[in-house]
Amino acid sequence: MRTEQADHDIFETLLRRTITESVIKGLDHGISGATDLATRLRHYAWRARQEQLSPQTLQVIASARRLLGDRPRTRLAS
């Protein structure tokens, strides 16, 4: 079980890093793809809640959405 937790922690760390880097690149190179990225982030948020990922991961997703100007109450339909 300890190995599973370590794998889960590594996955979430990589997920948070990937989201952060994607948003930074999007902001640095213009916001032309921001709508697509915001849509993906809404899906990631929905999936993260379904998979019961950590509050830290949910916060990274929410912050990324705000940086892109995505409305916080916009949710992907279940």
Secondary structure, 3 states (H helix, E strand, C coil): CHHHHHHHHHHHHHHHHHHHHHHHHHHHCCCCCHHHHHHHHHHHHHHHHHCCCCHHHHHHHHHHHHHCCCCCCCCCCC
